[in-house]
Amino acid sequence: MESDAALPKATIKQLIQKSISPLYKSSAAGITDTIADLAHDFIAIISEKSFEECQSNGKKTIMPEHVISAMNHLNFPMDSNEINTFLEELEKLKALKPKEQLKLKKHGVSEDQLLEEQEKLFASANQFNLNIEEKEILEEDKEDYD
């Protein structure tokens, strides 16, 4: 399962720099390639096992449950509740348009709060339209009496 795909070494180097003690930062440059290779191998092993899980279930597409099962078979137990929570949040974000995702992050407001605010704005707009219609009707009635 060899491929020419490689993990971005700049990102790996950044992770290493953040993760290790300042005493060892000078040697971090030398281990970046090794860690990149190990990470690549780890991902390849997980991918291969996930694919096996997928095929054993008669599926063609690797799903999160296949990856979770593969991780468990390889003795990397995962908390399924935490993963399911993450996947639910991911699905909610995927359902939103990119601009809406940015709005949610930018405002720091929950989706429920935004929906409540939207309902208030709709109600306000409806009331405004009703007031305009009432004024038009009153003006028409006034003209009829004049």
C-alpha positions as CSV (number, residue, x, y, z in Angstrom):
1,M,0.0,0.0,0.0
2,E,2.8,2.4,-1.0
3,S,1.9,5.8,-2.4
4,D,3.6,9.0,-3.2
5,A,1.4,10.9,-0.8
6,A,3.3,12.5,2.1
7,L,2.2,14.3,5.2
8,P,3.1,18.0,5.2
9,K,6.5,18.2,7.0
10,A,6.0,21.8,8.0
11,T,2.9,20.9,10.0
12,I,4.6,17.9,11.6
13,K,7.6,20.1,12.5
14,Q,5.3,22.6,14.1
15,L,3.5,19.9,16.1
16,I,6.9,18.5,17.3
17,Q,8.1,22.0,18.3
18,K,4.9,22.5,20.4
19,S,5.1,19.0,21.9
20,I,8.6,18.6,23.1
21,S,10.7,20.2,25.8
22,P,12.8,23.3,24.8
23,L,15.9,21.3,25.7
24,Y,15.3,19.0,22.7
25,K,14.1,21.5,20.2
26,S,17.5,21.5,18.4
27,S,17.2,17.8,17.7
28,A,13.6,18.2,16.5
29,A,14.7,18.9,12.9
30,G,16.4,15.6,12.7
31,I,13.4,13.6,13.8
32,T,10.8,15.3,11.7
33,D,11.4,12.9,8.8
34,T,11.2,9.9,11.1
35,I,8.0,11.1,12.7
36,A,6.5,11.9,9.3
37,D,7.3,8.4,8.1
38,L,5.9,6.8,11.2
39,A,2.7,8.9,10.9
40,H,2.4,7.9,7.2
41,D,2.8,4.2,8.1
42,F,0.3,4.5,11.0
43,I,-2.3,6.1,8.6
44,A,-1.6,3.4,6.0
45,I,-2.1,0.6,8.5
46,I,-5.4,2.1,9.9
47,S,-6.6,2.7,6.3
48,E,-5.8,-0.9,5.3
49,K,-7.5,-2.4,8.3
50,S,-10.5,0.0,7.8
51,F,-10.8,-1.2,4.2
52,E,-10.7,-4.8,5.4
53,E,-13.5,-4.0,7.9
54,C,-15.4,-2.3,5.1
55,Q,-15.2,-5.2,2.8
56,S,-16.0,-7.8,5.5
57,N,-19.3,-5.9,5.9
58,G,-20.0,-6.0,2.2
59,K,-19.6,-2.2,1.8
60,K,-17.6,-0.2,-0.8
61,T,-17.1,3.0,1.2
62,I,-15.1,3.2,4.4
63,M,-17.3,4.7,7.1
64,P,-16.4,6.0,10.5
65,E,-17.6,2.8,12.2
66,H,-15.1,0.9,10.0
67,V,-12.3,3.1,11.2
68,I,-13.4,2.8,14.8
69,S,-13.5,-1.0,14.5
70,A,-10.1,-1.1,12.9
71,M,-8.6,1.1,15.7
72,N,-10.1,-1.3,18.3
73,H,-8.7,-4.4,16.4
74,L,-5.3,-2.8,16.4
75,N,-5.5,-2.2,20.2
76,F,-6.1,1.5,19.9
77,P,-9.4,1.6,21.8
78,M,-11.5,4.6,21.1
79,D,-14.4,6.2,23.2
80,S,-17.4,5.7,20.9
81,N,-19.5,8.3,22.8
82,E,-16.9,11.0,22.2
83,I,-16.5,10.0,18.5
84,N,-20.3,9.9,18.0
85,T,-20.6,13.4,19.5
86,F,-17.9,14.6,17.2
87,L,-19.5,13.0,14.1
88,E,-22.9,14.5,15.0
89,E,-21.3,18.0,15.2
90,L,-19.5,17.4,12.0
91,E,-22.7,16.4,10.2
92,K,-24.4,19.6,11.5
93,L,-21.5,21.7,10.2
94,K,-21.5,19.9,6.8
95,A,-25.2,20.7,6.4
96,L,-24.5,24.4,6.7
97,K,-23.2,26.6,4.0
98,P,-19.6,27.8,4.5
99,K,-20.8,31.4,5.2
100,E,-23.2,30.1,7.9
101,Q,-20.3,28.1,9.5
102,L,-18.3,31.2,9.7
103,K,-21.2,33.2,11.2
104,L,-21.6,30.6,13.9
105,K,-17.9,30.7,14.8
106,K,-17.7,34.5,14.5
107,H,-20.7,35.3,16.7
108,G,-20.0,32.7,19.4
109,V,-23.7,32.1,19.6
110,S,-25.4,28.7,19.5
111,E,-27.5,27.7,16.5
112,D,-30.6,27.6,18.8
113,Q,-30.0,31.2,19.8
114,L,-29.6,32.3,16.2
115,L,-32.8,30.5,15.2
116,E,-34.6,32.3,18.1
117,E,-33.3,35.6,16.9
118,Q,-34.3,34.8,13.3
119,E,-37.9,34.0,14.5
120,K,-38.0,37.4,16.3
121,L,-36.8,39.2,13.2
122,F,-39.5,37.4,11.0
123,A,-42.2,38.3,13.5
124,S,-41.0,41.9,13.5
125,A,-41.0,42.0,9.7
126,N,-44.5,40.5,9.6
127,Q,-45.8,43.1,12.1
128,F,-44.2,45.9,10.1
129,N,-45.9,44.6,6.9
130,L,-49.2,44.4,8.8
131,N,-48.8,48.0,10.0
132,I,-48.2,49.1,6.4
133,E,-51.2,47.3,5.1
134,E,-53.4,48.7,7.9
135,K,-52.2,52.2,7.1
136,E,-53.0,51.7,3.4
137,I,-56.5,50.4,4.2
138,L,-57.1,53.4,6.5
139,E,-55.9,55.8,3.8
140,E,-58.2,54.2,1.2
141,D,-61.2,54.4,3.6
142,K,-60.3,58.0,4.3
143,E,-60.2,58.8,0.6
144,D,-63.6,57.1,0.1
145,Y,-65.2,59.3,2.8
146,D,-63.6,62.5,1.4
